[in-house]
Amino acid sequence: MILSHIHIKIPATFTLVLLLFQNANAQSIDNDFLRSTGKIYSVIAAIVIIFIIIIIYLWRLDKKLTKLENHIKDEH
């Protein structure tokens, strides 16, 4: 009974490891393509811009919420 579970787990684990290595290899090919065409800098710039916009939005939202909390606290 235990041997049958081991015989099933070993091929499944081996297949999973192969799929992970294949995925990692495919990602490195994509990165090389983006670097060679210079598009990686456009992608990084877009991510940085989106990140900055999110930070500014959260900062402004925090200021508005703090103002609202203080206003509610002063009323009561």
Phi and psi in radians as a Rosetta constraint file:
Dihedral C 1 N 2 CA 2 C 2 CIRCULARHARMONIC -1.171 0.35
Dihedral N 2 CA 2 C 2 N 3 CIRCULARHARMONIC -0.658 0.35
Dihedral C 2 N 3 CA 3 C 3 CIRCULARHARMONIC -1.115 0.35
Dihedral N 3 CA 3 C 3 N 4 CIRCULARHARMONIC -0.616 0.35
Dihedral C 3 N 4 CA 4 C 4 CIRCULARHARMONIC -1.168 0.35
Dihedral N 4 CA 4 C 4 N 5 CIRCULARHARMONIC -0.626 0.35
Dihedral C 4 N 5 CA 5 C 5 CIRCULARHARMONIC -1.188 0.35
Dihedral N 5 CA 5 C 5 N 6 CIRCULARHARMONIC -0.646 0.35
Dihedral C 5 N 6 CA 6 C 6 CIRCULARHARMONIC -1.159 0.35
Dihedral N 6 CA 6 C 6 N 7 CIRCULARHARMONIC -0.699 0.35
Dihedral C 6 N 7 CA 7 C 7 CIRCULARHARMONIC -1.157 0.35
Dihedral N 7 CA 7 C 7 N 8 CIRCULARHARMONIC -0.473 0.35
Dihedral C 7 N 8 CA 8 C 8 CIRCULARHARMONIC -1.430 0.35
Dihedral N 8 CA 8 C 8 N 9 CIRCULARHARMONIC -0.698 0.35
Dihedral C 8 N 9 CA 9 C 9 CIRCULARHARMONIC -1.225 0.35
Dihedral N 9 CA 9 C 9 N 10 CIRCULARHARMONIC -0.634 0.35
Dihedral C 9 N 10 CA 10 C 10 CIRCULARHARMONIC -1.116 0.35
Dihedral N 10 CA 10 C 10 N 11 CIRCULARHARMONIC -0.885 0.35
Dihedral C 10 N 11 CA 11 C 11 CIRCULARHARMONIC -1.129 0.35
Dihedral N 11 CA 11 C 11 N 12 CIRCULARHARMONIC -0.623 0.35
Dihedral C 11 N 12 CA 12 C 12 CIRCULARHARMONIC -1.143 0.35
Dihedral N 12 CA 12 C 12 N 13 CIRCULARHARMONIC -0.738 0.35
Dihedral C 12 N 13 CA 13 C 13 CIRCULARHARMONIC -1.145 0.35
Dihedral N 13 CA 13 C 13 N 14 CIRCULARHARMONIC -0.743 0.35
Dihedral C 13 N 14 CA 14 C 14 CIRCULARHARMONIC -1.088 0.35
Dihedral N 14 CA 14 C 14 N 15 CIRCULARHARMONIC -0.737 0.35
Dihedral C 14 N 15 CA 15 C 15 CIRCULARHARMONIC -1.117 0.35
Dihedral N 15 CA 15 C 15 N 16 CIRCULARHARMONIC -0.724 0.35
Dihedral C 15 N 16 CA 16 C 16 CIRCULARHARMONIC -1.096 0.35
Dihedral N 16 CA 16 C 16 N 17 CIRCULARHARMONIC -0.757 0.35
Dihedral C 16 N 17 CA 17 C 17 CIRCULARHARMONIC -1.105 0.35
Dihedral N 17 CA 17 C 17 N 18 CIRCULARHARMONIC -0.730 0.35
Dihedral C 17 N 18 CA 18 C 18 CIRCULARHARMONIC -1.098 0.35
Dihedral N 18 CA 18 C 18 N 19 CIRCULARHARMONIC -0.704 0.35
Dihedral C 18 N 19 CA 19 C 19 CIRCULARHARMONIC -1.145 0.35
Dihedral N 19 CA 19 C 19 N 20 CIRCULARHARMONIC -0.663 0.35
Dihedral C 19 N 20 CA 20 C 20 CIRCULARHARMONIC -1.154 0.35
Dihedral N 20 CA 20 C 20 N 21 CIRCULARHARMONIC -0.736 0.35
Dihedral C 20 N 21 CA 21 C 21 CIRCULARHARMONIC -1.171 0.35
Dihedral N 21 CA 21 C 21 N 22 CIRCULARHARMONIC -0.631 0.35
Dihedral C 21 N 22 CA 22 C 22 CIRCULARHARMONIC -1.153 0.35
Dihedral N 22 CA 22 C 22 N 23 CIRCULARHARMONIC -0.703 0.35
Dihedral C 22 N 23 CA 23 C 23 CIRCULARHARMONIC -1.127 0.35
Dihedral N 23 CA 23 C 23 N 24 CIRCULARHARMONIC -0.746 0.35
Dihedral C 23 N 24 CA 24 C 24 CIRCULARHARMONIC -1.109 0.35
Dihedral N 24 CA 24 C 24 N 25 CIRCULARHARMONIC -0.684 0.35
Dihedral C 24 N 25 CA 25 C 25 CIRCULARHARMONIC -1.147 0.35
Dihedral N 25 CA 25 C 25 N 26 CIRCULARHARMONIC -0.712 0.35
Dihedral C 25 N 26 CA 26 C 26 CIRCULARHARMONIC -1.134 0.35
Dihedral N 26 CA 26 C 26 N 27 CIRCULARHARMONIC -0.643 0.35
Dihedral C 26 N 27 CA 27 C 27 CIRCULARHARMONIC -1.170 0.35
Dihedral N 27 CA 27 C 27 N 28 CIRCULARHARMONIC -0.664 0.35
Dihedral C 27 N 28 CA 28 C 28 CIRCULARHARMONIC -1.184 0.35
Dihedral N 28 CA 28 C 28 N 29 CIRCULARHARMONIC -0.563 0.35
Dihedral C 28 N 29 CA 29 C 29 CIRCULARHARMONIC -1.173 0.35
Dihedral N 29 CA 29 C 29 N 30 CIRCULARHARMONIC -0.726 0.35
Dihedral C 29 N 30 CA 30 C 30 CIRCULARHARMONIC -1.107 0.35
Dihedral N 30 CA 30 C 30 N 31 CIRCULARHARMONIC -0.744 0.35
Dihedral C 30 N 31 CA 31 C 31 CIRCULARHARMONIC -1.094 0.35
Dihedral N 31 CA 31 C 31 N 32 CIRCULARHARMONIC -0.720 0.35
Dihedral C 31 N 32 CA 32 C 32 CIRCULARHARMONIC -1.119 0.35
Dihedral N 32 CA 32 C 32 N 33 CIRCULARHARMONIC -0.676 0.35
Dihedral C 32 N 33 CA 33 C 33 CIRCULARHARMONIC -1.120 0.35
Dihedral N 33 CA 33 C 33 N 34 CIRCULARHARMONIC -0.790 0.35
Dihedral C 33 N 34 CA 34 C 34 CIRCULARHARMONIC -1.137 0.35
Dihedral N 34 CA 34 C 34 N 35 CIRCULARHARMONIC -0.666 0.35
Dihedral C 34 N 35 CA 35 C 35 CIRCULARHARMONIC -1.187 0.35
Dihedral N 35 CA 35 C 35 N 36 CIRCULARHARMONIC -0.725 0.35
Dihedral C 35 N 36 CA 36 C 36 CIRCULARHARMONIC -1.193 0.35
Dihedral N 36 CA 36 C 36 N 37 CIRCULARHARMONIC -0.524 0.35
Dihedral C 36 N 37 CA 37 C 37 CIRCULARHARMONIC -1.618 0.35
Dihedral N 37 CA 37 C 37 N 38 CIRCULARHARMONIC -0.119 0.35
Dihedral C 37 N 38 CA 38 C 38 CIRCULARHARMONIC 1.426 0.35
Dihedral N 38 CA 38 C 38 N 39 CIRCULARHARMONIC 0.095 0.35
Dihedral C 38 N 39 CA 39 C 39 CIRCULARHARMONIC -1.382 0.35
Dihedral N 39 CA 39 C 39 N 40 CIRCULARHARMONIC -0.265 0.35
Dihedral C 39 N 40 CA 40 C 40 CIRCULARHARMONIC -1.080 0.35
Dihedral N 40 CA 40 C 40 N 41 CIRCULARHARMONIC -0.585 0.35
Dihedral C 40 N 41 CA 41 C 41 CIRCULARHARMONIC -1.220 0.35
Dihedral N 41 CA 41 C 41 N 42 CIRCULARHARMONIC -0.592 0.35
Dihedral C 41 N 42 CA 42 C 42 CIRCULARHARMONIC -1.163 0.35
Dihedral N 42 CA 42 C 42 N 43 CIRCULARHARMONIC -0.711 0.35
Dihedral C 42 N 43 CA 43 C 43 CIRCULARHARMONIC -1.133 0.35
Dihedral N 43 CA 43 C 43 N 44 CIRCULARHARMONIC -0.809 0.35
Dihedral C 43 N 44 CA 44 C 44 CIRCULARHARMONIC -1.093 0.35
Dihedral N 44 CA 44 C 44 N 45 CIRCULARHARMONIC -0.732 0.35
Dihedral C 44 N 45 CA 45 C 45 CIRCULARHARMONIC -1.090 0.35
Dihedral N 45 CA 45 C 45 N 46 CIRCULARHARMONIC -0.737 0.35
Dihedral C 45 N 46 CA 46 C 46 CIRCULARHARMONIC -1.113 0.35
Dihedral N 46 CA 46 C 46 N 47 CIRCULARHARMONIC -0.733 0.35
Dihedral C 46 N 47 CA 47 C 47 CIRCULARHARMONIC -1.127 0.35
Dihedral N 47 CA 47 C 47 N 48 CIRCULARHARMONIC -0.749 0.35
Dihedral C 47 N 48 CA 48 C 48 CIRCULARHARMONIC -1.115 0.35
Dihedral N 48 CA 48 C 48 N 49 CIRCULARHARMONIC -0.748 0.35
Dihedral C 48 N 49 CA 49 C 49 CIRCULARHARMONIC -1.094 0.35
Dihedral N 49 CA 49 C 49 N 50 CIRCULARHARMONIC -0.794 0.35
Dihedral C 49 N 50 CA 50 C 50 CIRCULARHARMONIC -1.081 0.35
Dihedral N 50 CA 50 C 50 N 51 CIRCULARHARMONIC -0.732 0.35
Dihedral C 50 N 51 CA 51 C 51 CIRCULARHARMONIC -1.088 0.35
Dihedral N 51 CA 51 C 51 N 52 CIRCULARHARMONIC -0.754 0.35
Dihedral C 51 N 52 CA 52 C 52 CIRCULARHARMONIC -1.132 0.35
Dihedral N 52 CA 52 C 52 N 53 CIRCULARHARMONIC -0.723 0.35
Dihedral C 52 N 53 CA 53 C 53 CIRCULARHARMONIC -1.086 0.35
Dihedral N 53 CA 53 C 53 N 54 CIRCULARHARMONIC -0.731 0.35
Dihedral C 53 N 54 CA 54 C 54 CIRCULARHARMONIC -1.121 0.35
Dihedral N 54 CA 54 C 54 N 55 CIRCULARHARMONIC -0.738 0.35
Dihedral C 54 N 55 CA 55 C 55 CIRCULARHARMONIC -1.101 0.35
Dihedral N 55 CA 55 C 55 N 56 CIRCULARHARMONIC -0.771 0.35
Dihedral C 55 N 56 CA 56 C 56 CIRCULARHARMONIC -1.109 0.35
Dihedral N 56 CA 56 C 56 N 57 CIRCULARHARMONIC -0.740 0.35
Dihedral C 56 N 57 CA 57 C 57 CIRCULARHARMONIC -1.067 0.35
Dihedral N 57 CA 57 C 57 N 58 CIRCULARHARMONIC -0.803 0.35
Dihedral C 57 N 58 CA 58 C 58 CIRCULARHARMONIC -1.145 0.35
Dihedral N 58 CA 58 C 58 N 59 CIRCULARHARMONIC -0.646 0.35
Dihedral C 58 N 59 CA 59 C 59 CIRCULARHARMONIC -1.133 0.35
Dihedral N 59 CA 59 C 59 N 60 CIRCULARHARMONIC -0.787 0.35
Dihedral C 59 N 60 CA 60 C 60 CIRCULARHARMONIC -1.146 0.35
Dihedral N 60 CA 60 C 60 N 61 CIRCULARHARMONIC -0.691 0.35
Dihedral C 60 N 61 CA 61 C 61 CIRCULARHARMONIC -1.096 0.35
Dihedral N 61 CA 61 C 61 N 62 CIRCULARHARMONIC -0.702 0.35
Dihedral C 61 N 62 CA 62 C 62 CIRCULARHARMONIC -1.116 0.35
Dihedral N 62 CA 62 C 62 N 63 CIRCULARHARMONIC -0.728 0.35
Dihedral C 62 N 63 CA 63 C 63 CIRCULARHARMONIC -1.081 0.35
Dihedral N 63 CA 63 C 63 N 64 CIRCULARHARMONIC -0.763 0.35
Dihedral C 63 N 64 CA 64 C 64 CIRCULARHARMONIC -1.142 0.35
Dihedral N 64 CA 64 C 64 N 65 CIRCULARHARMONIC -0.735 0.35
Dihedral C 64 N 65 CA 65 C 65 CIRCULARHARMONIC -1.150 0.35
Dihedral N 65 CA 65 C 65 N 66 CIRCULARHARMONIC -0.687 0.35
Dihedral C 65 N 66 CA 66 C 66 CIRCULARHARMONIC -1.106 0.35
Dihedral N 66 CA 66 C 66 N 67 CIRCULARHARMONIC -0.740 0.35
Dihedral C 66 N 67 CA 67 C 67 CIRCULARHARMONIC -1.098 0.35
Dihedral N 67 CA 67 C 67 N 68 CIRCULARHARMONIC -0.753 0.35
Dihedral C 67 N 68 CA 68 C 68 CIRCULARHARMONIC -1.128 0.35
Dihedral N 68 CA 68 C 68 N 69 CIRCULARHARMONIC -0.741 0.35
Dihedral C 68 N 69 CA 69 C 69 CIRCULARHARMONIC -1.079 0.35
Dihedral N 69 CA 69 C 69 N 70 CIRCULARHARMONIC -0.759 0.35
Dihedral C 69 N 70 CA 70 C 70 CIRCULARHARMONIC -1.133 0.35
Dihedral N 70 CA 70 C 70 N 71 CIRCULARHARMONIC -0.662 0.35
Dihedral C 70 N 71 CA 71 C 71 CIRCULARHARMONIC -1.124 0.35
Dihedral N 71 CA 71 C 71 N 72 CIRCULARHARMONIC -0.767 0.35
Dihedral C 71 N 72 CA 72 C 72 CIRCULARHARMONIC -1.162 0.35
Dihedral N 72 CA 72 C 72 N 73 CIRCULARHARMONIC -0.697 0.35
Dihedral C 72 N 73 CA 73 C 73 CIRCULARHARMONIC -1.126 0.35
Dihedral N 73 CA 73 C 73 N 74 CIRCULARHARMONIC -0.659 0.35
Dihedral C 73 N 74 CA 74 C 74 CIRCULARHARMONIC -1.222 0.35
Dihedral N 74 CA 74 C 74 N 75 CIRCULARHARMONIC -0.527 0.35
Dihedral C 74 N 75 CA 75 C 75 CIRCULARHARMONIC -1.244 0.35
Dihedral N 75 CA 75 C 75 N 76 CIRCULARHARMONIC -0.550 0.35
